[in-house]
């Protein structure tokens, strides 16, 4: 009955296939301790016949000594075995959770950027925490159910049959009735458990948005909106938890009713046997003791199917994630990228994020080695997509991207990305110290190299002015330091990586003039002698670029230097005039206001 549900059986089968062989010896030890517990429980019920017959009927004084001593010994052994069994299973469970979480995280790191756009972070957090625990719960339930409870129940039934086979048959008639009702409860549990997991994901998502977007929340007074979303998520989890508890609780009155009917039948039958055939009361008391002691393991076993169904939902979601093909798995025979000059070339590259919206339409462009190349164009022209494809966050549908003549699709991803350093306007800092964040791309960096990189990025001075210097915690997403300081740390990270190809996504666009000037000086040092590709939002920042590619609708429509493009009077000249006119208007507006 326990494994009639196909989903539950498949989930358990997969778990045992993944972890059964490795942990079989440890589970065998735990089963040994559970066998001792079951044996002691059964023997204590068996001895009730001697307690009644020897002590109370025959009044044997010797029995008054050895029977209590034996019972005490049995319970001491049972207590020790219970402790060892619980510790063994807990350690196995904790180890399995740790293995699963590591496996899931390793698998997530092999997924491409498109995967993370499909799955919200709250869903992934729920899967790596709640679902991993569900795997442990499932294995623990099976081990305890088949080990402790089933063995104990079998031992007690043997005691009952040895005392009176016919009476045992009468009392066990309630089993098929329990099976019928439990089968009807299983589907209700499965639906509620699935909805509960999704509601937990909602709570995690709202909490993440509240913490990371707290400034926007406060500024736009979004507390009531987020509070409502959180309340709805919490209410949903509460409602579903109550529903699951109510369904599982229905097992108790069912088992109590059937158990009471069994005891009543046993009393009637045993009383008739005593009055008619003069049976000793010890036999009856041993039987009733075994019957009453069997109620707890029987009740737990009756709930096992429902509990396994609940856990199977989480396990199924866990394997749904693990079974997704890893998008970034390098073939063993792919060579490393060898960068000699650093020329980047896009040849007839076609790409779209979805089948309905093409982004790059046969893109051709060249970024000369050791020079600065700027990408200019309106929003949606495909500039950021160029960066994404160059780093192989996505793969093009057609065309070839080459670095020094080598197609990047034919080299290892790790070697490709090791040759590229990205500095973006959206700086991401990891929770930890300033030192940790600078060294994020090179864990083997020495203290001297970290400090040299910080000095090159003009970050050393402000870092040393902080109370804890390089050991200062930056906080979640770098919330403890300013935007300019975060950008300098990002630059220091790029200096330390020392990659021959630099990608700049207008890293100074959101900074004040003084900070921008300081960082521009650091950028000039970073890009000297390296192949540099810049996404330019403000044309004044790329006026000195060696090559400017003007992009529109996924294609390069103009190329040249700043003055050449101005003289041609094309899209670049139009964008430049618009920005220049806006700059003059911004400059004159304070005077006009006076």
CORVEN-V765009 format. One record per residue. N is the residue number from 0. RES is the residue in three letters. SS is DSSP state (hx for helix, st for strand, lp for the rest). Layout:
# CORVEN-V765009
n res ss
N RES SS
N RES SS
This chain:
# CORVEN-V765009
n res ss
0 UNK lp
1 UNK lp
2 UNK lp
3 UNK lp
4 UNK lp
5 UNK hx
6 UNK hx
7 UNK hx
8 UNK hx
9 UNK hx
10 UNK hx
11 UNK hx
12 UNK hx
13 UNK hx
14 UNK hx
15 UNK hx
16 UNK hx
17 UNK hx
18 UNK hx
19 UNK hx
20 UNK hx
21 UNK hx
22 UNK hx
23 UNK hx
24 UNK hx
25 UNK hx
26 UNK hx
27 UNK hx
28 UNK hx
29 UNK hx
30 UNK hx
31 UNK hx
32 UNK hx
33 UNK hx
34 UNK hx
35 UNK hx
36 UNK hx
37 UNK hx
38 UNK hx
39 UNK hx
40 UNK hx
41 UNK hx
42 UNK hx
43 UNK hx
44 UNK hx
45 UNK hx
46 UNK lp
47 UNK hx
48 UNK hx
49 UNK hx
50 UNK hx
51 UNK hx
52 UNK hx
53 UNK hx
54 UNK hx
55 UNK hx
56 UNK hx
57 UNK lp
58 UNK lp
59 UNK lp
60 UNK lp
61 UNK lp
62 UNK hx
63 UNK hx
64 UNK hx
65 UNK hx
66 UNK hx
67 UNK hx
68 UNK hx
69 UNK hx
70 UNK hx
71 UNK hx
72 UNK hx
73 UNK hx
74 UNK hx
75 UNK hx
76 UNK hx
77 UNK hx
78 UNK hx
79 UNK hx
80 UNK hx
81 UNK hx
82 UNK hx
83 UNK hx
84 UNK hx
85 UNK hx
86 UNK hx
87 UNK hx
88 UNK hx
89 UNK hx
90 UNK hx
91 UNK hx
92 UNK hx
93 UNK hx
94 UNK hx
95 UNK hx
96 UNK hx
97 UNK hx
98 UNK hx
99 UNK hx
100 UNK hx
101 UNK hx
102 UNK hx
103 UNK hx
104 UNK hx
105 UNK hx
106 UNK hx
107 UNK hx
108 UNK hx
109 UNK lp
110 UNK lp
111 UNK lp
112 UNK hx
113 UNK hx
114 UNK hx
115 UNK hx
116 UNK hx
117 UNK hx
118 UNK lp
119 UNK lp
120 UNK hx
121 UNK hx
122 UNK hx
123 UNK hx
124 UNK hx
125 UNK hx
126 UNK hx
127 UNK hx
128 UNK hx
129 UNK hx
130 UNK hx
131 UNK hx
132 UNK hx
133 UNK hx
134 UNK hx
135 UNK hx
136 UNK hx
137 UNK hx
138 UNK hx
139 UNK hx
140 UNK hx
141 UNK hx
142 UNK hx
143 UNK hx
144 UNK hx
145 UNK hx
146 UNK hx
147 UNK hx
148 UNK hx
149 UNK hx
150 UNK hx
151 UNK hx
152 UNK hx
153 UNK hx
154 UNK hx
155 UNK hx
156 UNK hx
157 UNK hx
158 UNK hx
159 UNK hx
160 UNK hx
161 UNK hx
162 UNK hx
163 UNK lp
164 UNK hx
165 UNK hx
166 UNK hx
167 UNK hx
168 UNK hx
169 UNK hx
170 UNK hx
171 UNK hx
172 UNK hx
173 UNK hx
174 UNK hx
175 UNK hx
176 UNK hx
177 UNK hx
178 UNK hx
179 UNK hx
180 UNK hx
181 UNK hx
182 UNK hx
183 UNK hx
184 UNK hx
185 UNK hx
186 UNK hx
187 UNK hx
188 UNK hx
189 UNK hx
190 UNK hx
191 UNK hx
192 UNK hx
193 UNK hx
194 UNK hx
195 UNK hx
196 UNK hx
197 UNK hx
198 UNK hx
199 UNK hx
200 UNK hx
201 UNK hx
202 UNK hx
203 UNK hx
204 UNK hx
205 UNK hx
206 UNK hx
207 UNK hx
208 UNK hx
209 UNK hx
210 UNK hx
211 UNK hx
212 UNK lp
213 UNK hx
214 UNK hx
215 UNK hx
216 UNK hx
217 UNK hx
218 UNK hx
219 UNK lp
220 UNK lp
221 UNK lp
222 UNK hx
223 UNK hx
224 UNK hx
225 UNK hx
226 UNK hx
227 UNK hx
228 UNK hx
229 UNK hx
230 UNK hx
231 UNK hx
232 UNK hx
233 UNK hx
234 UNK hx
235 UNK hx
236 UNK hx
237 UNK hx
238 UNK hx
239 UNK hx
240 UNK hx
241 UNK hx
242 UNK hx
243 UNK hx
244 UNK hx
245 UNK hx
246 UNK hx
247 UNK hx
248 UNK hx
249 UNK hx
250 UNK hx
251 UNK hx
252 UNK hx
253 UNK hx
254 UNK hx
255 UNK hx
256 UNK hx
257 UNK hx
258 UNK hx
259 UNK hx
260 UNK hx
261 UNK hx
262 UNK hx
263 UNK hx
264 UNK hx
265 UNK hx
266 UNK hx
267 UNK hx
268 UNK hx
269 UNK hx
270 UNK hx
271 UNK hx
272 UNK hx
273 UNK hx
274 UNK hx
275 UNK hx
276 UNK hx
277 UNK lp
278 UNK lp
279 UNK lp
280 UNK hx
281 UNK hx
282 UNK hx
283 UNK hx
284 UNK hx
285 UNK hx
286 UNK hx
287 UNK hx
288 UNK hx
289 UNK hx
290 UNK hx
291 UNK hx
292 UNK hx
293 UNK hx
294 UNK hx
295 UNK hx
296 UNK hx
297 UNK hx
298 UNK hx
299 UNK hx
300 UNK hx
301 UNK hx
302 UNK hx
303 UNK hx
304 UNK hx
305 UNK hx
306 UNK hx
307 UNK hx
308 UNK hx
309 UNK hx
310 UNK hx
311 UNK hx
312 UNK hx
313 UNK hx
314 UNK hx
315 UNK hx
316 UNK hx
317 UNK hx
318 UNK hx
319 UNK hx
320 UNK hx
321 UNK hx
322 UNK lp
323 UNK lp
324 UNK lp
325 UNK lp
326 UNK lp
327 UNK lp
328 UNK lp
329 UNK lp
330 UNK lp
331 UNK lp
332 UNK lp
333 UNK lp
334 UNK st
335 UNK lp
336 UNK lp
337 UNK lp
338 UNK lp
339 UNK lp
340 UNK lp
341 UNK lp
342 UNK lp
343 UNK st
344 UNK st
345 UNK st
346 UNK st
347 UNK st
348 UNK st
349 UNK st
350 UNK st
351 UNK st
352 UNK st
353 UNK st
354 UNK lp
355 UNK lp
356 UNK st
357 UNK st
358 UNK st
359 UNK st
360 UNK st
361 UNK st
362 UNK st
363 UNK st
364 UNK st
365 UNK st
366 UNK st
367 UNK lp
368 UNK lp
369 UNK lp
370 UNK lp
371 UNK st
372 UNK st
373 UNK st
374 UNK st
375 UNK st
376 UNK st
377 UNK lp
378 UNK lp
379 UNK lp
380 UNK lp
381 UNK lp
382 UNK hx
383 UNK hx
384 UNK hx
385 UNK hx
386 UNK hx
387 UNK hx
388 UNK hx
389 UNK hx
390 UNK lp
391 UNK lp
392 UNK lp
393 UNK lp
394 UNK lp
395 UNK lp
396 UNK lp
397 UNK st
398 UNK st
399 UNK st
400 UNK st
401 UNK st
402 UNK st
403 UNK lp
404 UNK lp
405 UNK st
406 UNK st
407 UNK hx
408 UNK hx
409 UNK hx
410 UNK st
411 UNK lp
412 UNK hx
413 UNK hx
414 UNK hx
415 UNK hx
416 UNK hx
417 UNK hx
418 UNK lp
419 UNK st
420 UNK st
421 UNK st
422 UNK st
423 UNK st
424 UNK lp
425 UNK lp
426 UNK lp
427 UNK lp
428 UNK lp
429 UNK lp
430 UNK lp
431 UNK lp
432 UNK st
433 UNK hx
434 UNK hx
435 UNK hx
436 UNK hx
437 UNK hx
438 UNK hx
439 UNK hx
440 UNK hx
441 UNK lp
442 UNK lp
443 UNK lp
444 UNK lp
445 UNK lp
446 UNK hx
447 UNK hx
448 UNK hx
449 UNK hx
450 UNK hx
451 UNK hx
452 UNK hx
453 UNK hx
454 UNK hx
455 UNK hx
456 UNK lp
457 UNK lp
458 UNK lp
459 UNK hx
460 UNK hx
461 UNK hx
462 UNK hx
463 UNK hx
464 UNK hx
465 UNK lp
466 UNK lp
467 UNK lp
468 UNK hx
469 UNK hx
470 UNK hx
471 UNK lp
472 UNK st
473 UNK lp
474 UNK lp
475 UNK hx
476 UNK hx
477 UNK hx
478 UNK lp
479 UNK lp
480 UNK lp
481 UNK lp
482 UNK hx
483 UNK hx
484 UNK hx
485 UNK hx
486 UNK hx
487 UNK hx
488 UNK hx
489 UNK hx
490 UNK hx
491 UNK hx
492 UNK hx
493 UNK hx
494 UNK hx
495 UNK hx
496 UNK hx
497 UNK lp
498 UNK lp
499 UNK lp
500 UNK st
501 UNK st
502 UNK st
503 UNK st
504 UNK st
505 UNK lp
506 UNK lp
507 UNK lp
508 UNK lp
509 UNK lp
510 UNK lp
511 UNK lp
512 UNK hx
513 UNK hx
514 UNK hx
515 UNK hx
516 UNK hx
517 UNK hx
518 UNK hx
519 UNK hx
520 UNK hx
521 UNK hx
522 UNK hx
523 UNK hx
524 UNK hx
525 UNK hx
526 UNK hx
527 UNK lp
528 UNK lp
529 UNK lp
530 UNK st
531 UNK st
532 UNK st
533 UNK st
534 UNK st
535 UNK lp
536 UNK lp
537 UNK lp
538 UNK hx
539 UNK hx
540 UNK hx
541 UNK hx
542 UNK lp
543 UNK lp
544 UNK lp
545 UNK lp
546 UNK st
547 UNK st
548 UNK st
549 UNK st
550 UNK st
551 UNK st
552 UNK lp
553 UNK lp
554 UNK st
555 UNK st
556 UNK st
557 UNK st
558 UNK st
559 UNK st
560 UNK lp
561 UNK hx
562 UNK hx
563 UNK hx
564 UNK hx
565 UNK hx
566 UNK hx
567 UNK hx
568 UNK lp
569 UNK lp
570 UNK hx
571 UNK hx
572 UNK hx
573 UNK hx
574 UNK hx
575 UNK hx
576 UNK hx
577 UNK hx
578 UNK hx
579 UNK hx
580 UNK hx
581 UNK hx
582 UNK hx
583 UNK hx
584 UNK hx
585 UNK hx
586 UNK hx
587 UNK hx
588 UNK hx
589 UNK hx
590 UNK hx
591 UNK hx
592 UNK hx
593 UNK lp
